[in-house]
Amino acid sequence: MPMTLFDAPEPLTNPVTWTPTRAAGLARLDAFLPWAGRTYTRDRNIDRGPDDRSNVSALSPWIRRRLVTEEEVIAAVLKRHSFASAEKFIQEVYWRSYWKGWLEMRPGLLRRFDADRRALAKTWAGDQRLKAAMDGRTGVACFDAWVEELRSLGWLHNHARMWFASIWIFTLRLPWQLGADFFYKYLLDADPASNTLSWRWVAGLHTTGKHYLARAANIRDNTLGRFDPSGALDEGAKPLTEDDPPPMPQALGEGDYVRERKTALLITAEDLCAETWVLKAEVTACAALNAPEAAAPETPSAAFLCGALTDGLGRAIDHFSAPGESLRLAEVAAWAKKSGAKELVTSYAPVGLTAWALDRLGPDLAAEGIRLVRLQRPFDRRVWPHARAGFFKLKEKIPQLLAGVP
Ligand SMILES: Cc1cc2nc3c(=O)[nH]c(=O)nc-3n(C[C@H](O)[C@H](O)[C@H](O)COP(=O)(O)OP(=O)(O)OC[C@H]3O[C@@H](n4cnc5c(N)ncnc54)[C@H](O)[C@@H]3O)c2cc1C
């Protein structure tokens, strides 16, 4: 229902508590809904600081793990607002799918990034400038504050992420790959596609020659004067270049279909809402995969991931009325065999650590006579093909894509 001037909503509860459950994500979505229309369009670029996140949804940690799905978020927003007033917010949700689809067609880019970040970590080990940046001791007050916010909360406003990455690359002159790696270890919403490709976008490597330069006046205005790094930033730096362009887009993976009447089910950190998968087979046993993740130990992001897996497994156990446990990768094949299943159903994992783990699991399962079935969500199947080139092409398709959102 569109809002009128007379039913202005209550402010959102702040600061945000990122409790790693679907219930908490849905509650935040519900509380944010009144603000997702024109207020979001007007105010979303302002970073008011960690104590006030009322102008953005702060839903990214829940969406990243699919504790709450993109489809649910879009459907709820469209129930409350017209497309015209919520268009900006909806576009932002599609940015996430755009990055995922774009990388999915170029999986080699993530392999290259992974090799580069490992090699650079060795070359730069012990470098004092890098250490000062990661400790938040650069002397650029806004940057140092964002390091503290990232380490203590695991979350930064979108504009702060852009300024942070730009200062890292163009003022501090540090390798973008190590910055992306640093984010990946601390963000609650750490995502191989959104993170790696956003860093490349800031550097000027996504749209060749077009980089994002943080400017002191923009930071001062959009932090409402909390920071003013005048004179501290390199505002004239040139975009980065690279010798090897990104690989050409390759065909998208299609996902698999369940053939058997009974199946075992494996949930991963890529999709923790198994009760909303399109799955008709009877589930005889559930497990949550404790796969290697890049979160730094004992950080909010490691705790969020662990809690989210527990929550996802608990709901799967309830929904499918099947026993469940948490397993390491090496334990999965033997567990699946013991369950008696001929198929193991999991969600299609977009390129990244979980997909790589599943690639290793497939042959182990096959050796036990079990087929690995990767279910792709219809939402991804519809959106990803439009991510071959720039975001604009996908943006144009949004009204058409929305016709498929229930
Ligand atoms: C250098 C850099 C690194 C980033 N790394 C990540 C990351 O690892 N994981 C991640 O989810 N996002 C990442 N982003 C994108 C964006 O900053 C966050 O998604 C956003 O800040 C989350 O805040 P929100 O939930 O309040 O978003 P809102 O503005 O309320 O938007 C709603 C949802 O849309 C999606 N979204 C919004 N903006 C973007 C965007 N620019 N790109 C992709 N999805 C978007 C998110 O799922 C978000 O929850 C990065 C951006 C930059 C510049």
The ligand as an SDF file (V2000), in Angstrom:
LIG
                    3D

 53 58  0  0  0  0  0  0  0  0999 V2000
   34.2710   -2.2270   -2.3670 C   0  0  0  0  0  0  0  0  0  0  0  0
   32.8890   -2.8110   -2.1500 C   0  0  0  0  0  0  0  0  0  0  0  0
   32.7580   -4.0850   -1.6270 C   0  0  0  0  0  0  0  0  0  0  0  0
   31.4960   -4.6490   -1.4560 C   0  0  0  0  0  0  0  0  0  0  0  0
   31.3960   -5.9340   -0.9610 N   0  0  0  0  0  0  0  0  0  0  0  0
   30.1770   -6.4980   -0.8060 C   0  0  0  0  0  0  0  0  0  0  0  0
   30.0520   -7.8230   -0.3000 C   0  0  0  0  0  0  0  0  0  0  0  0
   31.0380   -8.5250   -0.0400 O   0  0  0  0  0  0  0  0  0  0  0  0
   28.7880   -8.3340   -0.1300 N   0  0  0  0  0  0  0  0  0  0  0  0
   27.6710   -7.6060   -0.4450 C   0  0  0  0  0  0  0  0  0  0  0  0
   26.5550   -8.1160   -0.2600 O   0  0  0  0  0  0  0  0  0  0  0  0
   27.7790   -6.3630   -0.9450 N   0  0  0  0  0  0  0  0  0  0  0  0
   28.9810   -5.7870   -1.1340 C   0  0  0  0  0  0  0  0  0  0  0  0
   29.0760   -4.5100   -1.6280 N   0  0  0  0  0  0  0  0  0  0  0  0
   27.8460   -3.8450   -2.1110 C   0  0  0  0  0  0  0  0  0  0  0  0
   27.1350   -2.9340   -1.0960 C   0  0  0  0  0  0  0  0  0  0  0  0
   28.0590   -2.0800   -0.4910 O   0  0  0  0  0  0  0  0  0  0  0  0
   26.3750   -3.6990   -0.0080 C   0  0  0  0  0  0  0  0  0  0  0  0
   25.5890   -4.7230   -0.5770 O   0  0  0  0  0  0  0  0  0  0  0  0
   25.4520   -2.7270    0.7390 C   0  0  0  0  0  0  0  0  0  0  0  0
   26.2160   -1.7210    1.3390 O   0  0  0  0  0  0  0  0  0  0  0  0
   24.6500   -3.4500    1.7660 C   0  0  0  0  0  0  0  0  0  0  0  0
   23.9290   -2.5170    2.5160 O   0  0  0  0  0  0  0  0  0  0  0  0
   22.3570   -2.5900    2.6370 P   0  0  0  0  0  0  0  0  0  0  0  0
   21.9620   -3.9900    2.9430 O   0  0  0  0  0  0  0  0  0  0  0  0
   21.9210   -1.5260    3.5460 O   0  0  0  0  0  0  0  0  0  0  0  0
   21.9440   -2.2460    1.1540 O   0  0  0  0  0  0  0  0  0  0  0  0
   20.6650   -1.5190    0.5630 P   0  0  0  0  0  0  0  0  0  0  0  0
   21.1250   -0.2350   -0.0070 O   0  0  0  0  0  0  0  0  0  0  0  0
   19.5730   -1.4600    1.5500 O   0  0  0  0  0  0  0  0  0  0  0  0
   20.2710   -2.4790   -0.6580 O   0  0  0  0  0  0  0  0  0  0  0  0
   19.4750   -3.6640   -0.4860 C   0  0  0  0  0  0  0  0  0  0  0  0
   20.2640   -4.9080   -0.8860 C   0  0  0  0  0  0  0  0  0  0  0  0
   20.6810   -4.8230   -2.2510 O   0  0  0  0  0  0  0  0  0  0  0  0
   21.9840   -5.4020   -2.4040 C   0  0  0  0  0  0  0  0  0  0  0  0
   22.9210   -4.3360   -2.8160 N   0  0  0  0  0  0  0  0  0  0  0  0
   22.8260   -3.0140   -2.5610 C   0  0  0  0  0  0  0  0  0  0  0  0
   23.8190   -2.3390   -3.1600 N   0  0  0  0  0  0  0  0  0  0  0  0
   24.5770   -3.2500   -3.7870 C   0  0  0  0  0  0  0  0  0  0  0  0
   25.7440   -3.1820   -4.5920 C   0  0  0  0  0  0  0  0  0  0  0  0
   26.3340   -2.0220   -4.8940 N   0  0  0  0  0  0  0  0  0  0  0  0
   26.2840   -4.3240   -5.0570 N   0  0  0  0  0  0  0  0  0  0  0  0
   25.6870   -5.5200   -4.7880 C   0  0  0  0  0  0  0  0  0  0  0  0
   24.5600   -5.6500   -4.0570 N   0  0  0  0  0  0  0  0  0  0  0  0
   24.0200   -4.5300   -3.5640 C   0  0  0  0  0  0  0  0  0  0  0  0
   22.3700   -5.9680   -1.0520 C   0  0  0  0  0  0  0  0  0  0  0  0
   22.0280   -7.3280   -0.9940 O   0  0  0  0  0  0  0  0  0  0  0  0
   21.5370   -5.1150   -0.1050 C   0  0  0  0  0  0  0  0  0  0  0  0
   21.2810   -5.7530    1.1190 O   0  0  0  0  0  0  0  0  0  0  0  0
   30.3350   -3.9130   -1.8140 C   0  0  0  0  0  0  0  0  0  0  0  0
   30.4780   -2.6260   -2.3270 C   0  0  0  0  0  0  0  0  0  0  0  0
   31.7340   -2.0710   -2.4860 C   0  0  0  0  0  0  0  0  0  0  0  0
   31.8600   -0.6720   -3.0370 C   0  0  0  0  0  0  0  0  0  0  0  0
  1  2  1  0
  2  3  1  0
  2 52  2  0
  3  4  2  0
  4  5  1  0
  4 50  1  0
  5  6  2  0
  6  7  1  0
  6 13  1  0
  7  8  2  0
  7  9  1  0
  9 10  1  0
 10 11  2  0
 10 12  1  0
 12 13  2  0
 13 14  1  0
 14 15  1  0
 14 50  1  0
 15 16  1  0
 16 17  1  0
 16 18  1  0
 18 19  1  0
 18 20  1  0
 20 21  1  0
 20 22  1  0
 22 23  1  0
 23 24  1  0
 24 25  2  0
 24 26  1  0
 24 27  1  0
 27 28  1  0
 28 29  2  0
 28 30  1  0
 28 31  1  0
 31 32  1  0
 32 33  1  0
 33 34  1  0
 33 48  1  0
 34 35  1  0
 35 36  1  0
 35 46  1  0
 36 37  1  0
 36 45  1  0
 37 38  2  0
 38 39  1  0
 39 40  1  0
 39 45  2  0
 40 41  1  0
 40 42  2  0
 42 43  1  0
 43 44  2  0
 44 45  1  0
 46 47  1  0
 46 48  1  0
 48 49  1  0
 50 51  2  0
 51 52  1  0
 52 53  1  0
M  END
$$$$
